[in-house]
Amino acid sequence: MKHDGGFITVEYVLAVCISMVVLVLIANLIVFEYGHGVVRAAVDQGVREGSRTATPVASCETAAQQVVTDLLGGRSGSMGAGVAITCTQAGGRLDARATGRFKAWLKPVPDWSFTSTATAVVEPPP
């Protein structure tokens, strides 16, 4: 009498493991893209807010950091901790620059580093 019910081959286990790794890599890529989109939105919001105030640089940095805090957990969040935003004013132009580094979920995958910038014209105070 042969009892091979429930027998799992090595090939099946290997295929399931590879499928799970691919799923994690795809999910990690989606999370990276989400984080990058948040940072782009943050610098855009920063220059929009800063260009309409009497203190453009401070308002820009505050508004941009608020977006990162709301959507990435800020400096204490796992993704927000890797984002640094600076705003500068040169003449009538306000520039925001964000540099970020998101850590990969699996060791063989490299971390993702990027830079996002935005520019707006500073409106004169009324």
N, C-alpha and C positions, 0 to 999 in steps of 0.2 A: 504494500500500500504506500503510495507516494503522497507526501504532505508538503506541497509547495505553495499553499495559499498564503498570501501576504508577503511573498518573497519580493524584495525590491532589489533590482540590479544596480550595480555600481554606476552604470551609464545613466539610469534614471535619476539617481541622487545627484550626479554631476550636472546633468541638464537642469535640474531644479535649482541648484546652487548658482549656476551661471545665469539663469533667468533672473534670480533674485538680485544678483550683482548688477546686471543690466538695468533692472527696475530702479535700484538705488541710484545709479549713475544718471538716469533720465530724470528722476525726481530732484536730484542735486542740481542738475542743469536748470530745471524750471525754477528752483529756489534762487539760484544765482541771477537769473533773468529778472525775477521779481525784485530782488534787492537792488539790482542795477537800475531798474525803472523807478524805484522809490528814490534813489539818490539823484537821478535826473530830475524828477519832480521836485525834490528838495531844493536844488540849486535854482531851478526856474522860479519856484515860489519865493526863494530868498531875494533874488534880484527884483522880482515884481514888488514885493513888500518894501524893500530898501529904497527903491527908486522914487517912492512917493512920500518919504519921511524926511525930517530934518537931520536925522542921524543915519545916513544910508548904510554904512558898513555894519554898525551894531545891529540895526534892524534886519539887515540881510542875513547875518550869521544867526540871529535868534530865530527868525522865521524858518530858515533852512534846517537848523538843528531841531526845531519843533516837529517838522515833518519826519525826520529820521527817528525822533523819540516816539512819535505816535505809531509809526508803521514798522520800525525795526527794533524797537526796544531801547533806543538811545544808547548811551555809553555802557550801560549794564547789560544790554541784549547781546546775544551771540553774534548777530550780524552788525548791529549798530556800533559795536565797539571797534570795528575795523574801518570806520568811516571818519574822515577828517574834512571839515569844510572851512574854507577861508574866503572872505570877501575883501575886495580892494576897490578903491575909488581912484580913478585917474581922470581928472578934468570932469567932464560931464558924463562919464561912463562908469557904470558899476559892474564889476566882474565877480562872479562866484566860481570857485574851483573846489571840487570835491575829489579826494583820492580815497580809494577803498580797497580793502582786501578781505575777501570772504574765504573762510577756511573750508576745504573740501571735507566731505564726510568720510571718505576712504583714504587711507594713507598713500596708495600709489597714484592717486589723482592729484595734480598740482592745485594749489590755491589759486583763486581768481583775483587778479589785481586790475584796477581800471581807474580812469580819470573821467570826470564829467565837468563841463563848464557851461556857464550861461552868462549872458551880457544884457544889460538894459541901460537906457539913457536915463540919467537922473533928472527928474522934473524939478524945476525951480520951485522953492516954497512960495505959497500964495501970499 
